[in-house]
Amino acid sequence: MTQKKQPDILYTIVDEAPQLASASLLPIIKSFASVVDVSVGTKDISLAGRILATVPEALTEEQRQSDDLAELGVLVKTPEANVIKLPNISASVPQLTAAIAELQSQGYNVPDYPENPTTDEEKDIRARYDAIKGSAVNPVLREGNSDRRAARAVKNYAMKNPHSMGDWVSTSKTHVASMPGNDFYSNEQSATISADQAGAAKIEFVAENGDVTLLKDGINLAEGTVVDATFMSAAALQAFIRSEIEKAKAEGVLFSVHLKATMMKVSDPIIFGHFVSVFLEDVFAKHGDTFESLGVSPNSGIGDLVAKVETLPADQSAAILADIEAALAGQPPLYMVDSDKGITNLHVPSDVIIDASMPAVIRAGGKGWGPDGKPADTKCVIPDNCYAPVYDETINYFKETGALDPTTSGTVSNVGLMAQKAEEYGSHPTTFEAPGNGEIRYVLANGEVLHSHKVEKGDIWRSSSANKAPIEDWVQLAISRQKATGSEAIFWLDANRAHDAELIKYVDAILEREGVADKFVTLAPRAATRQTLETIRTGADSIAVTGNVLRDYLTDLFPILELGTSAKMLSIVKLMNGGGLFETGAGGSAPKHVQQLVSEGHLRWDSLGEFCALGESLNFLADSKGNAKAAVLGKAVDAATEKLLDTGKSPQRKVGQLDNRDSHYFFALYWAEALAAQTEDAELAAHFAPIAKELADKQDTILAELASTQGKPADLGGYFHTDPAKTAAVMRPSATLNAIIG
């Protein structure tokens, strides 16, 4: 067989539990795919891989590696793209610094992250590392809009085998609290660029004395682009936080903040820092000089603060730690990430991610875990009002109706606008903390000031945009999905929000032109939430047609309520130039899975999302390359996935039960059996029949070999950058299975 220049399918190397699972699953995929002349390659988009690609001059020749993310960014703009993308770390600063430290311990001479750069060299390193933070991967790869839904087999299984749900009562004190004004929602301005306005725009800060500072230039705006600008008042935010802390004390509820400090890597860490500094206001006032000398940033959380304080002489450290403990004791109890370890909601900015944390509270009947290790009603603080109403209305609805019944509920699929860095998740390069009092303005190529805001020092200003072609493609994708399903279809757009009002102009014009305006409704997020919940409660289905951030939020919220997890969603990105990107689900629980594997030898990560993505990738390949055998392989993946669910072979939570590696064995067995039983391709049936038989005949031996590692600590040789040989030993412990698969 001749070596192909470009693999037919590219499978991403990522982080944490999904990557560990790949060490077990990918050899199976490659073995089966090779039979139908389908090659499967890999590209490294892990946090460690991105760090190494960012500072090649610091590495030896042997340590250097290609910039796989950049290469994938080029590929996804071509019709040849067929990428299976697993969830990767969207790094906060603590995660980034931890990964750097690990690489250094492994002999990679990568530079430290300069928290307070002073030299040009430090500023250059800081800028390069900052480009890795947050959603550095997704905007590069998502050159198409999102079609995300539960696979039918997954939905059927969830209805027959419902997950646990908490009990909602009308007297629950759990609620959402948002700013009364002066937030991103209330200050937003938006406009659609005309031909006369197109060209290279810039963003400037004009100080009160008239001095002009360039914040960003070279922003190329095409005709038809929707451009927004807005800001959140730091003073208003701090006043709001103080007020909600006092209310939480009076209400007797847990205090929690829900942000996305990973994806919104500039704005949300700053917002998080305000919560930390206000919650520990007296401590920061008393020890401010010491904290400054230690390089403490409240944006990095209480965990980083404590770690730096502990580097002080023992007596000084003990005094400050005592003040921190006293301050925490005087505030309302915090929602906990890990009660046993004392890790609070304010310890690490990336520990509480809104699209995972809010559905978890809602699924649990409005309960969060308190410092005492017990569930309690919770004040869920979501400062900005752009999307907070979704969670507020969901909580209100379940207080009225009780929890959703997974055995009878319909399903919510999503058509999401995300191509070409659409909307807020593409706003990192144009988000700024105001350097002083003055004005921040958005200036077009023709000299016109498109947007301007009066700001005060510390205010958080951001601009985002959505290009014309992705918007039009998004509306057409919604039309296609509604036609294919006949389901209720709602554009989740708020006519009273500046950005949404511009999108509605596009939506209304296209729906009218296509003659399908009667098939859709447009509702603000709060109203759309209630109507959707009413629809699925009756067993009917709904399509949520949303912007980028709501795409992310809703494709966690509804799957967690319907399926118990968002990791089992089918996520198809129809790339605008003809290729396909197949995403495998959420990775928010991945760190805890790794911890359990390392300590107990049990990996409960469920690869169902990978199975679904693999089937779609093979089907896409069959259509795009005319490979009929790949189509047979893809159908067999679907059959294997359904049987895996029906026979209860998914990973379970505890040592001694089935784990990820067992599930991969059963997937291989059922995949081989489906291929042996199919009648479309006799050659494939003949090839896989003996493989299926050998896998079945040696089941007891294989399962015993897989079980031999359970209950024992696992040495992976690293966390962010694991050792391949050690990882393979842990994830492929069955010599019998390995010999059959190859």
C-alpha positions in Angstrom: 0.0 0.0 0.0 1.4 3.4 -0.9 1.8 6.0 1.8 -0.8 8.8 1.6 0.5 12.3 1.9 -2.4 13.4 4.1 -4.2 10.9 6.4 -7.9 10.4 5.6 -8.9 11.2 9.2 -7.0 13.3 11.7 -7.5 12.5 15.3 -6.5 15.2 17.8 -4.0 14.6 20.7 -5.5 16.5 23.6 -5.3 16.5 27.4 -6.4 14.7 30.6 -8.9 11.9 30.5 -9.8 12.2 26.8 -6.2 11.8 25.8 -5.7 8.8 28.2 -8.7 7.2 26.6 -7.2 7.8 23.2 -4.2 5.7 24.1 -6.6 2.7 24.4 -9.1 3.5 21.7 -7.0 4.9 18.8 -5.1 1.7 18.2 -8.5 0.0 17.7 -9.7 2.7 15.3 -6.5 2.6 13.3 -6.6 -1.2 13.0 -10.2 -1.4 11.8 -9.8 1.6 9.5 -6.7 0.2 7.8 -8.7 -2.7 6.5 -10.8 -0.3 4.3 -7.7 1.7 3.2 -8.5 4.6 5.5 -5.5 6.1 7.2 -5.8 7.8 10.6 -3.2 10.4 11.7 -2.9 12.6 14.7 -2.3 16.3 15.4 -1.2 17.6 18.8 -3.4 20.4 20.1 -2.8 19.6 23.8 -1.8 22.4 26.2 1.7 21.0 26.5 2.0 20.6 22.7 0.9 24.2 22.2 3.5 25.4 24.7 6.3 23.5 23.0 5.2 24.8 19.6 5.2 28.4 20.9 8.8 28.5 22.2 10.8 26.4 19.8 14.0 28.4 20.3 14.0 27.2 24.0 14.1 23.5 23.0 16.7 21.1 21.6 16.4 19.9 18.1 15.0 16.6 19.4 12.4 18.3 21.6 11.0 20.6 18.9 7.7 19.7 17.3 5.6 21.2 14.6 2.8 23.7 15.2 0.0 21.2 14.7 -2.7 23.7 15.6 -1.6 26.1 12.9 -1.4 23.2 10.4 -4.9 22.2 11.3 -6.1 25.8 11.0 -5.0 25.7 7.3 -6.5 22.2 6.7 -10.0 23.1 8.0 -10.3 25.7 5.3 -10.0 23.0 2.6 -12.5 20.4 1.3 -10.1 17.6 2.4 -10.5 18.3 6.1 -11.8 15.4 8.1 -10.9 16.0 11.8 -12.1 14.3 14.9 -11.6 16.8 17.7 -11.6 15.8 21.3 -12.0 18.3 24.2 -8.8 20.1 25.0 -7.8 22.3 28.0 -8.8 25.9 27.6 -6.1 27.0 29.9 -6.3 29.5 32.7 -3.1 31.0 34.0 -2.8 28.5 36.9 -3.1 25.6 34.4 -0.7 27.2 32.0 1.9 27.8 34.7 1.5 24.2 36.0 2.0 22.8 32.6 5.1 24.9 32.1 6.5 23.7 35.4 5.9 20.1 34.5 7.6 20.5 31.2 10.6 22.1 32.9 10.8 19.1 35.3 10.9 16.8 32.3 13.9 18.6 30.9 12.3 21.1 28.5 13.9 24.5 29.0 10.7 26.4 28.4 10.6 29.9 30.0 8.4 30.7 33.0 5.1 32.6 32.4 6.0 36.3 33.1 3.2 37.5 35.3 4.6 41.0 35.4 6.8 41.4 32.3 9.2 44.3 32.3 11.8 43.6 29.5 10.9 43.3 25.8 11.9 39.6 26.0 9.5 39.0 28.8 6.7 40.9 27.1 7.3 38.8 24.0 7.1 35.5 25.9 4.0 36.8 27.8 2.3 37.6 24.5 3.1 34.2 23.0 1.9 32.4 26.1 -1.3 34.5 26.4 -2.2 33.3 22.9 -2.3 29.8 24.3 -4.8 30.7 27.1 -8.6 30.3 26.9 -10.2 29.1 23.7 -7.0 29.2 21.6 -8.0 26.1 19.8 -11.7 26.3 18.9 -11.7 29.6 17.0 -8.8 28.3 14.8 -10.6 25.0 13.9 -14.2 26.1 13.8 -14.4 27.2 10.2 -18.0 26.2 10.1 -21.2 26.4 12.2 -22.3 23.8 14.7 -24.9 21.1 14.4 -25.1 19.4 17.8 -27.6 16.9 19.0 -28.0 13.6 20.9 -27.5 10.6 18.8 -30.8 8.6 18.6 -29.3 5.5 20.2 -28.0 7.7 23.1 -31.3 9.4 23.6 -33.2 6.1 23.6 -30.9 4.6 26.1 -31.2 7.6 28.4 -35.0 7.3 28.3 -34.9 3.6 29.2 -32.2 4.0 31.8 -32.8 7.4 33.4 -30.0 9.1 35.4 -30.5 10.5 38.9 -32.2 13.9 39.2 -32.5 16.0 42.3 -35.9 17.0 43.7 -37.0 20.6 43.0 -39.3 22.2 45.5 -41.1 25.5 45.2 -39.6 26.8 48.4 -36.0 26.4 47.2 -33.9 29.4 47.9 -31.6 28.8 45.0 -31.6 31.6 42.5 -29.6 33.6 40.0 -28.3 37.0 40.8 -27.2 39.5 38.1 -26.1 43.1 37.9 -28.9 45.6 37.9 -27.1 47.6 35.1 -23.8 48.9 33.8 -22.9 45.4 32.6 -22.0 44.1 29.1 -25.7 43.7 28.2 -26.8 47.2 29.1 -23.8 49.0 27.6 -23.7 47.2 24.3 -23.6 49.0 20.9 -23.8 47.2 17.6 -23.7 48.0 13.9 -23.4 46.2 10.5 -20.5 47.4 8.4 -21.4 49.1 5.1 -19.2 49.1 2.0 -18.1 52.6 2.9 -17.1 51.5 6.4 -15.1 48.4 5.4 -11.4 48.2 5.8 -8.7 48.2 8.6 -10.2 49.5 11.8 -8.6 50.2 15.2 -9.4 50.6 18.8 -8.1 53.5 20.8 -8.1 54.8 24.4 -8.4 58.5 24.8 -7.4 59.8 28.2 -9.1 62.7 29.9 -6.1 64.9 29.0 -6.6 64.0 25.3 -3.7 61.6 25.0 -4.5 58.7 22.6 -3.2 55.2 23.1 -3.6 52.6 20.4 -5.1 49.4 21.9 -5.5 47.4 18.7 -5.1 48.1 15.0 -5.3 46.1 11.8 -8.8 44.8 12.4 -10.0 44.0 8.9 -13.7 44.5 8.6 -15.6 43.3 5.5 -18.9 44.6 4.4 -21.8 42.9 6.2 -19.8 42.2 9.4 -21.8 42.8 12.7 -19.5 44.6 15.1 -20.3 45.1 18.8 -18.7 47.0 21.6 -19.6 47.2 25.3 -18.1 47.4 28.7 -18.7 46.4 32.3 -18.2 49.0 35.0 -15.7 47.7 37.6 -17.2 50.0 40.3 -20.7 48.7 39.6 -19.4 45.2 39.6 -17.8 45.6 43.0 -20.8 47.3 44.5 -23.0 44.4 43.2 -20.7 41.8 44.7 -20.7 43.4 48.1 -24.5 43.6 47.9 -24.9 39.9 47.0 -22.5 38.8 49.7 -24.7 40.5 52.3 -27.8 39.1 50.8 -26.4 35.6 50.8 -25.7 36.0 54.6 -29.2 37.1 55.2 -30.7 34.4 53.0 -28.7 31.6 54.5 -27.5 30.2 51.2 -24.2 29.2 49.6 -22.4 31.9 47.6 -21.1 31.1 44.2 -19.9 32.8 41.0 -20.3 31.2 37.6 -18.1 32.4 34.8 -16.1 31.1 31.9 -12.5 32.1 32.7 -11.2 29.6 30.2 -12.9 30.6 27.0 -13.4 34.3 28.0 -9.7 34.4 28.9 -9.4 38.2 29.3 -12.7 39.5 30.7 -13.7 36.6 33.0 -10.5 36.2 34.9 -10.7 39.9 35.7 -14.3 39.6 36.8 -13.3 36.5 38.9 -10.5 38.6 40.5 -13.0 41.2 41.6 -15.0 38.5 43.4 -11.8 37.3 45.2 -10.7 40.8 46.2 -14.1 41.8 47.4 -14.7 38.5 49.3 -11.4 39.0 51.0 -11.5 42.8 51.0 -10.1 43.3 54.5 -7.2 40.9 53.9 -6.2 42.6 50.7 -6.4 46.0 52.4 -4.3 44.8 55.3 -1.6 42.9 53.4 -1.7 44.7 50.0 2.0 45.6 50.1 3.0 42.1 50.9 0.8 40.7 48.2 2.2 43.1 45.7 5.8 42.0 46.5 4.7 38.3 46.1 3.2 39.0 42.7 -0.3 38.0 43.9 -3.1 38.6 41.5 -6.7 38.1 42.7 -7.5 37.0 39.1 -5.6 33.7 39.9 -7.8 32.9 42.9 -7.4 32.0 46.5 -5.4 28.9 45.8 -2.6 30.9 44.1 -2.8 33.5 46.9 -2.3 30.8 49.6 0.5 29.2 47.7 2.4 32.4 47.5 1.8 33.4 51.1 3.1 30.0 52.1 6.5 30.9 50.6 6.9 33.6 53.3 8.7 33.0 56.6 6.6 30.7 58.8 5.5 33.3 61.3 4.5 35.8 58.7 2.8 33.2 56.6 0.8 31.8 59.5 -0.4 35.3 60.4 -1.7 36.0 56.9 -3.2 32.6 56.5 -5.0 33.1 59.8 -6.4 36.4 58.5 -7.6 34.6 55.3 -9.4 31.9 57.4 -11.0 34.5 59.6 -12.2 36.5 56.6 -13.7 33.4 55.0 -15.4 32.5 58.2 -17.0 35.9 58.4 -18.5 35.6 54.9 -21.4 33.4 53.6 -20.3 29.8 53.0 -18.9 29.2 49.6 -20.0 26.7 47.0 -17.3 24.1 47.0 -15.4 22.4 44.2 -14.1 19.8 46.6 -15.3 20.0 50.2 -12.9 17.3 51.4 -9.9 19.2 50.2 -11.3 22.7 51.1 -11.2 23.9 47.5 -13.8 26.7 47.1 -15.5 28.3 44.2 -13.0 31.1 44.5 -9.8 29.0 44.6 -9.1 28.6 40.8 -10.8 30.6 38.0 -11.0 27.6 35.8 -12.5 25.2 38.4 -16.1 26.5 38.1 -17.1 26.8 34.5 -20.6 28.1 34.0 -21.8 25.8 31.3 -20.9 22.8 33.5 -21.5 24.2 37.0 -24.9 25.7 36.5 -26.4 22.5 34.9 -24.9 20.5 37.7 -26.7 22.7 40.3 -30.0 22.5 38.3 -29.8 18.8 37.8 -29.3 18.4 41.6 -32.5 20.2 42.4 -30.8 23.5 43.0 -28.3 22.2 45.4 -24.6 23.0 45.6 -22.0 21.4 47.9 -21.1 23.5 50.9 -17.9 23.6 53.1 -19.5 21.0 55.4 -19.8 18.5 52.5 -23.6 18.7 52.4 -25.9 20.0 49.7 -27.5 23.3 50.2 -29.5 26.0 48.3 -27.2 28.3 46.4 -27.0 31.9 45.3 -25.7 31.6 41.7 -24.0 34.9 40.8 -23.8 35.5 37.1 -22.9 39.2 36.8 -23.7 39.9 33.1 -27.3 39.7 31.9 -26.6 38.6 28.3 -27.2 34.9 29.1 -28.0 34.7 32.8 -31.7 34.7 32.1 -31.4 31.2 30.6 -30.4 29.8 34.0 -32.7 32.1 36.0 -35.7 31.0 34.0 -34.7 27.3 34.1 -34.5 27.5 37.9 -37.8 29.3 38.1 -39.5 26.8 35.8 -38.4 23.8 37.8 -39.5 25.4 41.0 -42.9 25.6 39.4 -43.1 22.2 37.7 -40.5 19.9 39.5 -37.5 18.3 37.8 -37.5 17.2 34.2 -38.4 13.5 33.6 -35.6 11.9 31.4 -37.8 8.9 30.6 -40.4 11.0 28.7 -38.7 14.3 27.7 -38.1 15.3 24.2 -34.7 16.5 23.1 -33.1 19.9 22.3 -30.6 20.0 19.4 -28.6 23.1 18.6 -27.6 25.0 15.5 -24.9 27.4 16.6 -23.2 30.4 15.0 -19.5 30.0 15.6 -17.6 30.0 12.3 -14.7 32.4 11.9 -14.5 33.4 15.6 -18.1 34.6 15.6 -19.3 36.7 18.6 -17.9 36.8 22.2 -15.7 33.7 22.0 -13.6 35.4 19.4 -13.2 38.6 21.4 -10.0 38.0 23.3 -7.8 40.2 21.1 -10.2 43.1 21.5 -10.9 42.9 25.2 -9.2 45.5 27.4 -9.1 46.7 31.0 -9.4 50.4 30.8 -5.9 51.9 31.7 -7.5 55.1 33.1 -10.5 57.4 33.0 -11.5 58.4 29.5 -13.0 57.0 26.3 -12.5 53.8 24.4 -13.5 54.1 20.8 -13.8 51.9 17.7 -12.5 53.8 14.7 -13.1 52.6 11.1 -10.8 52.8 8.1 -12.7 55.9 6.8 -12.1 57.7 10.1 -15.6 57.3 11.4 -16.1 56.4 15.1 -18.3 53.4 15.0 -18.6 52.9 18.8 -17.4 54.8 21.8 -17.8 54.4 25.6 -16.9 56.6 28.5 -14.9 54.4 30.9 -13.2 54.5 34.3 -9.9 52.9 35.2 -10.4 49.2 35.5 -13.6 48.9 33.5 -13.7 45.9 31.2 -14.3 46.8 27.6 -14.7 44.4 24.8 -15.6 44.2 21.1 -16.7 41.2 19.1 -17.9 40.5 15.6 -19.6 38.1 13.3 -18.8 38.0 9.6 -21.6 38.0 7.0 -20.8 34.6 5.4 -21.0 32.6 8.7 -24.2 34.3 9.7 -25.9 33.4 6.4 -24.5 29.9 6.5 -25.9 29.6 10.1 -29.4 30.5 9.0 -29.3 28.1 6.1 -28.1 25.3 8.4 -31.0 26.0 10.7 -33.4 25.8 7.7 -31.9 22.5 6.7 -32.2 21.0 10.2 -35.8 22.2 10.6 -36.7 20.7 7.3 -35.0 17.4 8.1 -36.7 17.0 11.5 -40.0 19.0 11.4 -39.2 20.1 14.9 -40.1 23.4 16.6 -37.2 25.8 15.8 -36.4 28.9 17.8 -33.9 31.6 17.1 -32.7 32.6 20.6 -32.3 36.3 19.9 -33.2 39.3 22.0 -34.6 42.2 20.0 -33.7 44.5 22.9 -30.0 43.6 22.8 -28.0 45.6 20.3 -26.1 42.7 18.8 -29.1 40.4 18.5 -31.1 43.2 16.8 -28.5 43.2 14.0 -28.6 39.5 13.6 -32.4 39.5 13.5 -32.2 41.7 10.4 -30.2 38.9 8.6 -32.5 36.1 10.0 -35.7 37.8 9.0 -34.5 38.6 5.5 -33.2 35.0 4.8 -36.2 33.2 6.2 -38.5 35.5 4.2 -36.5 34.9 1.0 -36.5 31.2 1.5 -40.2 31.1 2.2 -39.9 29.5 5.6 -40.6 32.3 8.0 -43.6 30.4 9.3 -41.4 27.5 10.4 -39.4 29.6 13.0 -40.0 31.9 15.9 -37.6 34.4 17.4 -37.6 34.8 21.2 -35.3 36.4 23.7 -33.3 33.8 25.8 -35.6 33.9 28.8 -38.8 33.3 26.8 -37.0 30.8 24.6 -35.9 28.8 27.7 -39.5 28.5 29.0 -41.0 27.6 25.6 -38.3 25.0 25.0 -38.8 23.4 28.5 -42.5 23.3 27.9 -42.0 21.6 24.6 -39.6 18.9 25.7 -41.7 18.2 28.8 -44.4 17.0 26.5 -42.0 14.7 24.7 -41.6 16.8 21.6 -38.3 18.1 20.3 -37.0 21.6 19.8 -34.1 23.1 17.8 -32.3 26.0 19.5 -30.7 28.2 16.9 -28.2 30.4 18.8 -25.1 32.4 18.8 -21.7 31.2 19.9 -21.9 31.4 23.6 -25.4 30.1 24.0 -24.4 27.3 21.7 -21.8 26.3 24.3 -24.1 26.8 27.3 -27.2 25.1 25.9 -25.3 22.1 24.6 -24.3 21.4 28.2 -27.5 22.4 29.9 -30.1 20.4 28.0 -27.9 17.2 27.5 -27.1 17.1 31.2 -30.8 17.3 32.0 -31.8 14.9 29.3 -28.9 12.4 29.2 -27.1 13.0 32.5 -24.0 14.3 30.7 -22.9 16.5 27.8 -20.1 14.2 26.8 -22.4 12.0 24.8 -23.5 14.5 22.2 -23.1 14.2 18.5 -21.3 17.4 17.3 -20.9 18.0 13.6 -19.2 21.2 12.3 -20.0 21.5 8.6 -16.9 23.5 7.5 -17.7 26.3 5.1 -15.2 25.1 2.5 -16.6 21.6 2.4 -14.6 19.7 5.0 -15.9 18.1 8.2 -15.0 18.6 11.9 -16.5 16.1 14.3 -16.3 17.1 18.0 -16.7 14.6 20.8 -18.3 16.4 23.7 -17.4 18.2 26.8 -14.3 17.6 28.9 -15.2 19.5 32.1 -15.0 16.5 34.4 -11.8 15.2 32.9 -9.5 16.3 35.8 -11.4 14.3 38.4 -11.2 11.2 36.1 -7.4 11.5 35.9 -7.1 11.8 39.6 -9.1 8.6 40.1 -7.0 6.8 37.5 -3.7 7.9 39.1 -4.8 7.0 42.6 -7.0 4.0 42.0 -6.2 2.6 38.5 -9.8 3.2 37.4 -10.7 5.5 34.4 -14.4 6.3 34.2 -14.2 8.6 31.2 -16.9 7.5 28.7 -15.8 7.5 25.1 -19.3 7.5 23.7 -18.7 10.9 22.2 -15.7 9.6 20.4 -17.7 6.6 19.0 -20.4 9.0 17.7 -17.8 11.3 16.1 -16.0 8.3 14.5 -19.2 7.0 12.9 -20.0 10.5 11.4 -16.4 10.9 10.3 -16.4 7.6 8.4 -19.8 8.4 6.9 -18.5 11.8 5.7 -15.4 10.1 4.3 -17.5 7.6 2.4 -19.5 10.4 0.8 -16.6 12.8 0.1 -14.1 10.2 -1.2 -16.6 7.6 -2.6 -15.3 4.9 -0.3 -18.1 2.5 0.0 -16.2 0.3 2.5 -15.8 3.3 4.8 -19.6 3.6 4.8 -20.0 0.0 5.9 -17.4 0.7 8.7 -19.4 3.8 9.7 -22.7 1.9 9.9 -21.1 -0.8 12.0 -19.8 1.9 14.4 -23.4 3.0 15.0 -24.5 -0.6 15.5 -21.7 -1.2 18.0 -22.5 1.9 19.9 -26.1 1.0 20.2 -25.3 -2.5 21.4 -22.7 -1.1 23.9 -25.4 1.0 25.5 -28.1 -1.7 25.4 -25.8 -4.2 27.1 -24.6 -1.7 29.7 -21.0 -1.8 28.8 -20.3 1.9 29.4 -17.7 2.8 32.1 -18.9 2.9 35.7 -17.7 5.0 38.6 -16.0 2.7 41.0 -13.0 0.5 41.2 -13.8 -3.1 40.3 -16.6 -2.0 37.9 -16.2 -1.7 34.1 -14.0 1.2 33.1 -12.9 3.0 29.9 -10.6 0.2 28.8 -13.3 -2.5 29.3 -15.7 -0.3 27.3 -13.2 -0.1 24.4 -12.8 -3.9 24.4 -16.6 -4.3 24.1 -16.8 -1.6 21.4 -14.1 -3.5 19.4 -16.0 -6.8 19.9 -19.4 -5.3 18.9 -17.8 -3.4 16.0 -16.2 -6.6 14.6 -19.4 -8.5 15.1 -21.4 -5.9 13.3 -19.0 -6.0 10.4 -19.0 -9.8 10.3 -22.8 -9.9 10.3 -23.4 -7.2 7.6 -24.2 -8.3 4.1 -23.2 -5.2 2.1 -19.6 -6.2 1.7 -18.7 -9.9 1.8 -15.0 -9.2 1.8 -15.3 -7.2 5.0 -17.5 -9.7 6.6 -15.0 -12.5 5.9 -12.1 -10.4 7.3 -13.8 -9.5 10.5 -15.6 -12.8 11.3 -12.5 -14.5 12.8 -11.5 -11.3 14.6 -15.0 -11.1 16.2 -14.8 -14.8 17.1 -11.4 -14.5 18.7 -12.4 -11.4 20.7 -15.5 -13.2 22.0 -13.7 -16.5 22.7 -11.0 -14.8 24.7 -13.3 -12.4 26.6 -12.6 -13.8 30.0 -8.8 -13.6 29.5 -9.0 -10.0 28.2 -11.2 -8.7 31.0 -9.0 -10.4 33.6 -5.9 -8.7 32.1 -7.7 -5.3 32.0 -8.9 -5.8 35.6 -5.3 -6.5 36.8 -4.5 -2.8 36.9 -7.6 -1.7 38.9 -7.1 -0.7 42.5 -3.5 0.2 42.0 -1.9 3.6 41.5 -1.1 4.4 37.8 2.1 6.1 36.8 1.6 8.2 33.7 4.9 10.0 33.8 3.1 13.4 33.9 -0.2 15.1 33.9 -0.2 17.6 31.1 2.6 15.8 29.2 2.4 12.1 29.9 5.1 9.6 29.0 3.8 7.6 25.9 5.3 4.3 27.0 4.0 4.6 30.6 0.6 5.7 29.4 0.4 2.8 26.9 1.2 0.3 29.7 -1.6 1.7 31.8 -4.2 2.1 29.0 -3.4 -1.1 27.1 -2.7 -3.7 29.8 -4.3 -6.7 27.9 -1.6 -8.4 25.9 -4.3 -10.7 24.4 -6.4 -7.8 23.2 -3.4 -6.0 21.8 -2.3 -9.1 19.9 -5.7 -9.4 18.2 -6.0 -5.7 17.4 -2.4 -5.2 16.5 
